[in-house]
Amino acid sequence: MQHPNQTKMLDLRGATCPMAFVKTKLHLDKLSPGDRTKILYEQSPANEPLVRSIRSLGHLILSQKAAEQPFLEDDKKSAETPSRSVDVPLTILEIEVKE
């Protein structure tokens, strides 16, 4: 079944596990079974458990690929926000929510 929020992407730049997983779980809980979503996250040692944790909830990882284009820093970030390295590799997960 198609839902309007099916193509919504969760941007986890700057978040590391366990907070990246908490944000992902909250995002997935808002979706309906069979919906698909994409998650953009930083490929770092701190985020290694993310994919495994998503699978442990029963969701299907449809694809996992490196982001092809560089993503610009969010203009909304304030001066107090620590700057992130622009060289951090980003990964996009496509997920189908469990039935």
Stockholm file with secondary structure:
# STOCKHOLM 1.0

chainA/1-99         MQHPNQTKMLDLRGATCPMAFVKTKLHLDKLSPGDRTKILYEQSPANEPLVRSIRSLGHLILSQKAAEQPFLEDDKKSAETPSRSVDVPLTILEIEVKE
#=GR chainA/1-99 SS CCCGGGGCEEECTTCCTTHHHHHHHHHHHTSCTTCEEEEEEECSGGGTHHHHHHHHTTCEEEEEEECSSCCCCCTTCCTTSCCCCTTSCEEEEEEECCC
#=GC SS_cons        CCCGGGGCEEECTTCCTTHHHHHHHHHHHTSCTTCEEEEEEECSGGGTHHHHHHHHTTCEEEEEEECSSCCCCCTTCCTTSCCCCTTSCEEEEEEECCC
//
